[in-house]
Amino acid sequence: MDSIFAQLCQDHRNIQQVLDALEQLLAEMTREDRDPSTLDLIIDALDYIAIYPEKWHHPVEDVTCEILLAKPGVEPEPILRAREEHRRLARETRKMKELFYAVANDCAVERDHLYGAARQYLAAQRSHILMENHCVFPLMERYLEPEDWQLVRAQLGDREDPVFGPAMRDQYDAVQRYVSNSQPATVA
């Protein structure tokens, strides 16, 4: 297994852990005796979900999918669907961040709207990971050769996860601690 493919798989596990932590944080938000840092952790988790996939993970998938689409016999539908979902999820992540920033700035946000949007968001993210794990990643395993991975590597260079990677960014320390102390991730 190529190290880039292994990293894509690890990214999905890491993002799933952040989604699980985010779900736990949302549950904590409903408690009267919640930790005051809960909202900050939610915003940091959403920042991570916005930044890492958009700057590192999805560009790798996009280059990989372009190579896949050029391969004879590859069914394009799941690849094209994944790329469209990337755009949709980026928009949804921005909307979620806006909602929680509004809460942080003491703007009136209806509780049912906030939690309903958050539940839909988590479901959409998990559905996307599941679809890629079952439909796109098997195509990568089947059709991509070592020279294809070298081409991906040459186009993108090394990419490191700011939460789970060795050069963790300071701004994600709290999220990393929360995720590390949370229950094990459910596998999509």
Residue pairs with C-beta under 8 A, 6 or more apart in sequence:
1 141
2 144
2 146
2 149
4 60
4 64
4 149
4 152
4 153
5 137
5 140
5 141
5 144
5 149
7 60
7 159
8 57
8 60
8 61
8 64
8 137
8 140
9 133
9 137
10 164
11 52
11 53
11 56
11 57
11 161
12 129
12 132
12 133
12 188
13 185
13 187
14 161
14 163
14 164
15 49
15 52
15 53
15 57
15 125
15 129
16 126
16 129
16 185
16 186
16 187
16 188
17 179
17 182
17 185
18 45
18 48
18 49
18 163
18 175
18 179
19 49
19 122
19 125
19 126
20 179
20 182
20 183
20 185
20 186
21 41
21 45
21 175
21 178
21 179
21 182
22 42
22 45
22 46
22 49
22 118
22 122
23 122
24 182
24 183
25 38
25 41
25 42
25 45
25 178
26 42
26 115
26 118
28 34
28 35
28 38
29 38
29 39
29 42
30 115
37 174
39 100
39 103
39 104
40 104
40 174
41 174
41 175
41 178
42 100
43 97
43 100
43 101
43 104
44 171
44 172
44 174
44 175
45 175
45 178
46 93
46 96
46 97
46 100
47 97
47 171
47 172
48 162
48 163
48 172
48 175
49 93
49 125
50 90
50 93
50 94
50 97
51 162
52 161
52 162
52 163
53 86
53 89
53 90
54 90
56 159
56 160
56 161
57 159
58 86
59 156
59 159
60 152
60 156
60 159
61 82
61 86
61 132
61 136
62 83
62 86
63 151
63 152
63 155
63 156
64 140
64 144
64 148
64 152
65 79
65 82
65 83
65 136
67 144
67 148
67 151
67 152
68 74
68 79
68 139
68 140
68 143
68 144
69 76
69 79
71 143
71 144
73 143
74 139
74 143
75 139
78 131
78 135
78 136
78 139
79 136
79 139
81 131
81 135
82 128
82 131
82 132
82 135
82 136
85 128
85 131
88 124
89 124
89 125
89 128
92 121
92 124
93 121
95 117
96 117
96 118
96 121
99 109
99 113
99 114
99 117
99 118
100 114
102 109
103 109
103 114
126 188
129 188
130 188
133 188
160 166
160 167
162 168
162 169
162 172
163 169
163 172
163 175
163 176
163 179
164 176
168 176
